[in-house]
Amino acid sequence: MLPGDAAARLRGSGRITWYAASGQRGRVVGGSVLVPDARGGQGYTPVDSLLTGSVTSGRLAGRRSTGTAVPTSDVLGCASRGVRSVAGRGLLSFS
């Protein structure tokens, strides 16, 4: 994929864990489930497409999300095999 291309036919969901402090420190204060748009989003990388969607549970349920991320786990087999999970760092916005 080229920068600006979106991943397509996305399926699945992601769990966001909210912490009381930055850097995944402190106590867990909640969680939300994010479901990506099936058609993908317009991100710089395919991983960004996973962040364009809707929050289906948790305190932000009903909100739309969009974001950018850099994967910190191996995603090289994504196009041919799919991925079961992705770890990464980035920015996520809700509206």
N, CA, C and O atoms as a GROMACS GRO file, in nm:
protein
  380
    1MET      N    1   0.083  -0.117   0.000
    1MET     CA    2   0.000   0.000   0.000
    1MET      C    3   0.087   0.124   0.000
    1MET      O    4   0.197   0.125   0.057
    2LEU      N    5   0.039   0.223  -0.062
    2LEU     CA    6   0.108   0.351  -0.063
    2LEU      C    7   0.054   0.441   0.047
    2LEU      O    8  -0.062   0.426   0.087
    3PRO      N    9   0.134   0.535   0.097
    3PRO     CA   10   0.080   0.629   0.195
    3PRO      C   11  -0.047   0.694   0.142
    3PRO      O   12  -0.054   0.734   0.026
    4GLY      N   13  -0.146   0.704   0.227
    4GLY     CA   14  -0.275   0.761   0.187
    4GLY      C   15  -0.377   0.657   0.146
    4GLY      O   16  -0.496   0.685   0.145
    5ASP      N   17  -0.331   0.535   0.111
    5ASP     CA   18  -0.424   0.427   0.079
    5ASP      C   19  -0.483   0.373   0.209
    5ASP      O   20  -0.414   0.368   0.311
    6ALA      N   21  -0.606   0.333   0.206
    6ALA     CA   22  -0.671   0.279   0.324
    6ALA      C   23  -0.681   0.128   0.314
    6ALA      O   24  -0.689   0.072   0.204
    7ALA      N   25  -0.679   0.063   0.427
    7ALA     CA   26  -0.708  -0.080   0.430
    7ALA      C   27  -0.856  -0.097   0.401
    7ALA      O   28  -0.937  -0.011   0.436
    8ALA      N   29  -0.892  -0.206   0.339
    8ALA     CA   30  -1.032  -0.230   0.305
    8ALA      C   31  -1.079  -0.362   0.365
    8ALA      O   32  -0.998  -0.447   0.403
    9ARG      N   33  -1.210  -0.376   0.374
    9ARG     CA   34  -1.273  -0.498   0.426
    9ARG      C   35  -1.223  -0.532   0.567
    9ARG      O   36  -1.187  -0.646   0.596
   10LEU      N   37  -1.220  -0.432   0.652
   10LEU     CA   38  -1.176  -0.453   0.790
   10LEU      C   39  -1.282  -0.525   0.869
   10LEU      O   40  -1.402  -0.498   0.852
   11ARG      N   41  -1.240  -0.616   0.955
   11ARG     CA   42  -1.331  -0.686   1.046
   11ARG      C   43  -1.265  -0.693   1.181
   11ARG      O   44  -1.142  -0.693   1.193
   12GLY      N   45  -1.346  -0.698   1.283
   12GLY     CA   46  -1.293  -0.716   1.417
   12GLY      C   47  -1.322  -0.598   1.506
   12GLY      O   48  -1.409  -0.515   1.477
   13SER      N   49  -1.249  -0.591   1.615
   13SER     CA   50  -1.264  -0.482   1.710
   13SER      C   51  -1.134  -0.469   1.789
   13SER      O   52  -1.048  -0.557   1.785
   14GLY      N   53  -1.123  -0.360   1.858
   14GLY     CA   54  -1.006  -0.338   1.941
   14GLY      C   55  -1.049  -0.288   2.078
   14GLY      O   56  -1.146  -0.214   2.090
   15ARG      N   57  -0.977  -0.328   2.177
   15ARG     CA   58  -1.005  -0.284   2.314
   15ARG      C   59  -0.904  -0.178   2.353
   15ARG      O   60  -0.783  -0.198   2.341
   16ILE      N   61  -0.954  -0.066   2.399
   16ILE     CA   62  -0.870   0.042   2.449
   16ILE      C   63  -0.878   0.039   2.600
   16ILE      O   64  -0.987   0.042   2.657
   17THR      N   65  -0.763   0.034   2.665
   17THR     CA   66  -0.758   0.037   2.811
   17THR      C   67  -0.713   0.174   2.854
   17THR      O   68  -0.609   0.224   2.810
   18TRP      N   69  -0.791   0.236   2.942
   18TRP     CA   70  -0.761   0.371   2.990
   18TRP      C   71  -0.693   0.361   3.126
   18TRP      O   72  -0.740   0.292   3.216
   19TYR      N   73  -0.579   0.432   3.139
   19TYR     CA   74  -0.501   0.432   3.263
   19TYR      C   75  -0.510   0.567   3.332
   19TYR      O   76  -0.539   0.668   3.268
   20ALA      N   77  -0.486   0.569   3.462
   20ALA     CA   78  -0.490   0.692   3.540
   20ALA      C   79  -0.366   0.778   3.518
   20ALA      O   80  -0.364   0.894   3.561
   21ALA      N   81  -0.264   0.726   3.453
   21ALA     CA   82  -0.142   0.801   3.427
   21ALA      C   83  -0.089   0.764   3.290
   21ALA      O   84  -0.130   0.662   3.234
   22SER      N   85   0.000   0.845   3.234
   22SER     CA   86   0.053   0.819   3.100
   22SER      C   87   0.150   0.701   3.102
   22SER      O   88   0.198   0.658   3.207
   23GLY      N   89   0.177   0.650   2.983
   23GLY     CA   90   0.274   0.542   2.968
   23GLY      C   91   0.228   0.408   3.022
   23GLY      O   92   0.310   0.328   3.066
   24GLN      N   93   0.099   0.382   3.020
   24GLN     CA   94   0.041   0.257   3.070
   24GLN      C   95   0.083   0.231   3.214
   24GLN      O   96   0.114   0.119   3.253
   25ARG      N   97   0.083   0.338   3.292
   25ARG     CA   98   0.115   0.328   3.434
   25ARG      C   99  -0.009   0.370   3.513
   25ARG      O  100  -0.103   0.429   3.458
   26GLY      N  101  -0.008   0.340   3.638
   26GLY     CA  102  -0.122   0.376   3.720
   26GLY      C  103  -0.230   0.270   3.712
   26GLY      O  104  -0.214   0.168   3.645
   27ARG      N  105  -0.337   0.296   3.779
   27ARG     CA  106  -0.445   0.198   3.781
   27ARG      C  107  -0.531   0.208   3.655
   27ARG      O  108  -0.539   0.314   3.593
   28VAL      N  109  -0.593   0.099   3.620
   28VAL     CA  110  -0.685   0.097   3.506
   28VAL      C  111  -0.813   0.167   3.550
   28VAL      O  112  -0.871   0.133   3.653
   29VAL      N  113  -0.857   0.266   3.472
   29VAL     CA  114  -0.977   0.342   3.507
   29VAL      C  115  -1.095   0.314   3.414
   29VAL      O  116  -1.204   0.368   3.433
   30GLY      N  117  -1.074   0.229   3.315
   30GLY     CA  118  -1.185   0.195   3.226
   30GLY      C  119  -1.138   0.135   3.096
   30GLY      O  120  -1.018   0.113   3.074
   31GLY      N  121  -1.234   0.110   3.010
   31GLY     CA  122  -1.202   0.053   2.880
   31GLY      C  123  -1.311   0.086   2.780
   31GLY      O  124  -1.424   0.117   2.818
   32SER      N  125  -1.277   0.080   2.655
   32SER     CA  126  -1.373   0.103   2.547
   32SER      C  127  -1.344   0.003   2.436
   32SER      O  128  -1.230  -0.042   2.421
   33VAL      N  129  -1.445  -0.032   2.359
   33VAL     CA  130  -1.428  -0.118   2.243
   33VAL      C  131  -1.450  -0.034   2.118
   33VAL      O  132  -1.551   0.035   2.106
   34LEU      N  133  -1.355  -0.042   2.027
   34LEU     CA  134  -1.358   0.034   1.902
   34LEU      C  135  -1.378  -0.064   1.787
   34LEU      O  136  -1.305  -0.162   1.775
   35VAL      N  137  -1.476  -0.037   1.701
   35VAL     CA  138  -1.501  -0.118   1.582
   35VAL      C  139  -1.468  -0.032   1.461
   35VAL      O  140  -1.530   0.072   1.440
   36PRO      N  141  -1.369  -0.076   1.378
   36PRO     CA  142  -1.332   0.005   1.262
   36PRO      C  143  -1.440   0.002   1.154
   36PRO      O  144  -1.515  -0.094   1.143
   37ASP      N  145  -1.447   0.110   1.075
   37ASP     CA  146  -1.537   0.114   0.961
   37ASP      C  147  -1.498   0.002   0.865
   37ASP      O  148  -1.379  -0.018   0.839
   38ALA      N  149  -1.595  -0.071   0.813
   38ALA     CA  150  -1.568  -0.184   0.724
   38ALA      C  151  -1.493  -0.143   0.598
   38ALA      O  152  -1.414  -0.221   0.545
   39ARG      N  153  -1.514  -0.022   0.551
   39ARG     CA  154  -1.448   0.023   0.429
   39ARG      C  155  -1.311   0.085   0.457
   39ARG      O  156  -1.241   0.124   0.363
   40GLY      N  157  -1.273   0.094   0.582
   40GLY     CA  158  -1.144   0.152   0.617
   40GLY      C  159  -1.152   0.303   0.627
   40GLY      O  160  -1.257   0.363   0.604
   41GLY      N  161  -1.041   0.361   0.662
   41GLY     CA  162  -1.034   0.506   0.676
   41GLY      C  163  -0.927   0.562   0.586
   41GLY      O  164  -0.864   0.489   0.509
   42GLN      N  165  -0.906   0.689   0.595
   42GLN     CA  166  -0.805   0.755   0.513
   42GLN      C  167  -0.684   0.789   0.599
   42GLN      O  168  -0.667   0.904   0.639
   43GLY      N  169  -0.603   0.693   0.628
   43GLY     CA  170  -0.485   0.715   0.709
   43GLY      C  171  -0.359   0.712   0.626
   43GLY      O  172  -0.362   0.679   0.508
   44TYR      N  173  -0.250   0.745   0.690
   44TYR     CA  174  -0.120   0.742   0.624
   44TYR      C  175  -0.070   0.599   0.609
   44TYR      O  176  -0.004   0.566   0.511
   45THR      N  177  -0.104   0.514   0.705
   45THR     CA  178  -0.066   0.374   0.699
   45THR      C  179  -0.192   0.288   0.714
   45THR      O  180  -0.294   0.336   0.762
   46PRO      N  181  -0.186   0.162   0.673
   46PRO     CA  182  -0.301   0.073   0.691
   46PRO      C  183  -0.345   0.061   0.838
   46PRO      O  184  -0.463   0.043   0.866
   47VAL      N  185  -0.250   0.071   0.930
   47VAL     CA  186  -0.286   0.062   1.072
   47VAL      C  187  -0.377   0.178   1.111
   47VAL      O  188  -0.466   0.162   1.195
   48ASP      N  189  -0.357   0.295   1.050
   48ASP     CA  190  -0.445   0.409   1.079
   48ASP      C  191  -0.590   0.377   1.049
   48ASP      O  192  -0.680   0.426   1.116
   49SER      N  193  -0.614   0.294   0.948
   49SER     CA  194  -0.751   0.258   0.911
   49SER      C  195  -0.823   0.184   1.023
   49SER      O  196  -0.946   0.191   1.032
   50LEU      N  197  -0.749   0.115   1.107
   50LEU     CA  198  -0.810   0.044   1.220
   50LEU      C  199  -0.866   0.140   1.324
   50LEU      O  200  -0.952   0.102   1.404
   51LEU      N  201  -0.819   0.264   1.323
   51LEU     CA  202  -0.860   0.362   1.423
   51LEU      C  203  -0.978   0.448   1.379
   51LEU      O  204  -1.029   0.528   1.458
   52THR      N  205  -1.020   0.434   1.254
   52THR     CA  206  -1.135   0.511   1.204
   52THR      C  207  -1.260   0.426   1.220
   52THR      O  208  -1.278   0.327   1.148
   53GLY      N  209  -1.345   0.463   1.314
   53GLY     CA  210  -1.464   0.382   1.337
   53GLY      C  211  -1.552   0.438   1.445
   53GLY      O  212  -1.564   0.559   1.462
   54SER      N  213  -1.615   0.347   1.519
   54SER     CA  214  -1.711   0.384   1.623
   54SER      C  215  -1.677   0.312   1.753
   54SER      O  216  -1.632   0.198   1.752
   55VAL      N  217  -1.700   0.381   1.863
   55VAL     CA  218  -1.684   0.320   1.994
   55VAL      C  219  -1.818   0.257   2.030
   55VAL      O  220  -1.921   0.324   2.030
   56THR      N  221  -1.816   0.127   2.059
   56THR     CA  222  -1.940   0.053   2.083
   56THR      C  223  -1.969   0.027   2.230
   56THR      O  224  -2.082  -0.009   2.265
   57SER      N  225  -1.869   0.042   2.317
   57SER     CA  226  -1.895   0.024   2.461
   57SER      C  227  -1.795   0.104   2.541
   57SER      O  228  -1.692   0.148   2.490
   58GLY      N  229  -1.827   0.123   2.668
   58GLY     CA  230  -1.742   0.203   2.755
   58GLY      C  231  -1.794   0.345   2.764
   58GLY      O  232  -1.899   0.378   2.707
   59ARG      N  233  -1.721   0.429   2.834
   59ARG     CA  234  -1.764   0.568   2.856
   59ARG      C  235  -1.780   0.649   2.728
   59ARG      O  236  -1.857   0.745   2.726
   60LEU      N  237  -1.710   0.612   2.623
   60LEU     CA  238  -1.718   0.687   2.497
   60LEU      C  239  -1.810   0.621   2.395
   60LEU      O  240  -1.805   0.654   2.277
   61ALA      N  241  -1.894   0.529   2.439
   61ALA     CA  242  -1.985   0.458   2.348
   61ALA      C  243  -2.067   0.558   2.266
   61ALA      O  244  -2.119   0.656   2.320
   62GLY      N  245  -2.078   0.531   2.137
   62GLY     CA  246  -2.154   0.616   2.047
   62GLY      C  247  -2.071   0.724   1.979
   62GLY      O  248  -2.119   0.792   1.889
   63ARG      N  249  -1.946   0.740   2.021
   63ARG     CA  250  -1.859   0.841   1.960
   63ARG      C  251  -1.789   0.784   1.837
   63ARG      O  252  -1.769   0.663   1.827
   64ARG      N  253  -1.752   0.872   1.745
   64ARG     CA  254  -1.671   0.836   1.629
   64ARG      C  255  -1.525   0.854   1.666
   64ARG      O  256  -1.491   0.938   1.749
   65SER      N  257  -1.439   0.776   1.605
   65SER     CA  258  -1.296   0.787   1.633
   65SER      C  259  -1.218   0.799   1.503
   65SER      O  260  -1.261   0.753   1.397
   66THR      N  261  -1.103   0.862   1.514
   66THR     CA  262  -1.007   0.870   1.404
   66THR      C  263  -0.870   0.886   1.466
   66THR      O  264  -0.856   0.944   1.574
   67GLY      N  265  -0.769   0.834   1.399
   67GLY     CA  266  -0.636   0.846   1.458
   67GLY      C  267  -0.525   0.805   1.365
   67GLY      O  268  -0.547   0.763   1.251
   68THR      N  269  -0.405   0.819   1.416
   68THR     CA  270  -0.285   0.776   1.346
   68THR      C  271  -0.202   0.694   1.442
   68THR      O  272  -0.201   0.720   1.562
   69ALA      N  273  -0.133   0.594   1.389
   69ALA     CA  274  -0.054   0.509   1.476
   69ALA      C  275   0.066   0.451   1.401
   69ALA      O  276   0.065   0.437   1.278
   70VAL      N  277   0.166   0.419   1.477
   70VAL     CA  278   0.283   0.348   1.426
   70VAL      C  279   0.283   0.214   1.496
   70VAL      O  280   0.289   0.208   1.619
   71PRO      N  281   0.276   0.104   1.420
   71PRO     CA  282   0.273  -0.027   1.485
   71PRO      C  283   0.408  -0.055   1.552
   71PRO      O  284   0.514  -0.023   1.498
   72THR      N  285   0.401  -0.115   1.670
   72THR     CA  286   0.522  -0.159   1.740
   72THR      C  287   0.532  -0.311   1.739
   72THR      O  288   0.622  -0.369   1.801
   73SER      N  289   0.440  -0.375   1.670
   73SER     CA  290   0.444  -0.520   1.650
   73SER      C  291   0.453  -0.548   1.501
   73SER      O  292   0.428  -0.459   1.419
   74ASP      N  293   0.489  -0.670   1.465
   74ASP     CA  294   0.508  -0.708   1.325
   74ASP      C  295   0.374  -0.715   1.252
   74ASP      O  296   0.285  -0.789   1.293
   75VAL      N  297   0.360  -0.637   1.146
   75VAL     CA  298   0.238  -0.638   1.065
   75VAL      C  299   0.268  -0.671   0.919
   75VAL      O  300   0.185  -0.645   0.832
   76LEU      N  301   0.384  -0.729   0.892
   76LEU     CA  302   0.424  -0.757   0.753
   76LEU      C  303   0.332  -0.856   0.683
   76LEU      O  304   0.318  -0.850   0.561
   77GLY      N  305   0.269  -0.948   0.757
   77GLY     CA  306   0.181  -1.046   0.694
   77GLY      C  307   0.037  -1.002   0.684
   77GLY      O  308  -0.049  -1.082   0.649
   78CYS      N  309   0.009  -0.876   0.713
   78CYS     CA  310  -0.128  -0.827   0.716
   78CYS      C  311  -0.202  -0.850   0.585
   78CYS      O  312  -0.314  -0.902   0.586
   79ALA      N  313  -0.141  -0.814   0.474
   79ALA     CA  314  -0.209  -0.823   0.344
   79ALA      C  315  -0.238  -0.968   0.302
   79ALA      O  316  -0.341  -0.995   0.241
   80SER      N  317  -0.148  -1.060   0.335
   80SER     CA  318  -0.167  -1.197   0.289
   80SER      C  319  -0.238  -1.286   0.391
   80SER      O  320  -0.312  -1.376   0.352
   81ARG      N  321  -0.217  -1.262   0.520
   81ARG     CA  322  -0.273  -1.350   0.622
   81ARG      C  323  -0.367  -1.280   0.720
   81ARG      O  324  -0.437  -1.347   0.796
   82GLY      N  325  -0.369  -1.148   0.719
   82GLY     CA  326  -0.443  -1.076   0.822
   82GLY      C  327  -0.360  -1.071   0.949
   82GLY      O  328  -0.252  -1.130   0.955
   83VAL      N  329  -0.408  -1.002   1.048
   83VAL     CA  330  -0.340  -0.996   1.177
   83VAL      C  331  -0.440  -1.019   1.289
   83VAL      O  332  -0.555  -0.977   1.280
   84ARG      N  333  -0.396  -1.086   1.392
   84ARG     CA  334  -0.482  -1.114   1.507
   84ARG      C  335  -0.479  -0.998   1.606
   84ARG      O  336  -0.580  -0.968   1.670
   85SER      N  337  -0.363  -0.932   1.618
   85SER     CA  338  -0.353  -0.819   1.709
   85SER      C  339  -0.242  -0.726   1.660
   85SER      O  340  -0.151  -0.767   1.589
   86VAL      N  341  -0.253  -0.600   1.700
   86VAL     CA  342  -0.154  -0.499   1.664
   86VAL      C  343  -0.128  -0.414   1.787
   86VAL      O  344  -0.221  -0.363   1.849
   87ALA      N  345  -0.003  -0.399   1.820
   87ALA     CA  346   0.036  -0.306   1.927
   87ALA      C  347   0.095  -0.184   1.859
   87ALA      O  348   0.159  -0.195   1.755
   88GLY      N  349   0.074  -0.067   1.918
   88GLY     CA  350   0.128   0.053   1.856
   88GLY      C  351   0.118   0.173   1.947
   88GLY      O  352   0.064   0.168   2.058
   89ARG      N  353   0.171   0.283   1.896
   89ARG     CA  354   0.166   0.411   1.966
   89ARG      C  355   0.117   0.515   1.867
   89ARG      O  356   0.151   0.511   1.749
   90GLY      N  357   0.037   0.609   1.915
   90GLY     CA  358  -0.012   0.712   1.825
   90GLY      C  359  -0.111   0.805   1.894
   90GLY      O  360  -0.113   0.818   2.016
   91LEU      N  361  -0.192   0.869   1.811
   91LEU     CA  362  -0.292   0.963   1.859
   91LEU      C  363  -0.430   0.916   1.817
   91LEU      O  364  -0.449   0.866   1.706
   92LEU      N  365  -0.526   0.932   1.906
   92LEU     CA  366  -0.662   0.891   1.879
   92LEU      C  367  -0.755   1.003   1.924
   92LEU      O  368  -0.744   1.052   2.037
   93SER      N  369  -0.847   1.044   1.837
   93SER     CA  370  -0.942   1.150   1.866
   93SER      C  371  -1.084   1.097   1.859
   93SER      O  372  -1.114   1.004   1.783
   94PHE      N  373  -1.172   1.156   1.940
   94PHE     CA  374  -1.312   1.116   1.943
   94PHE      C  375  -1.401   1.237   1.918
   94PHE      O  376  -1.370   1.348   1.961
   95SER      N  377  -1.511   1.215   1.848
   95SER     CA  378  -1.606   1.325   1.824
   95SER      C  379  -1.748   1.277   1.845
   95SER      O  380  -1.843   1.354   1.830
   0.00000   0.00000   0.00000
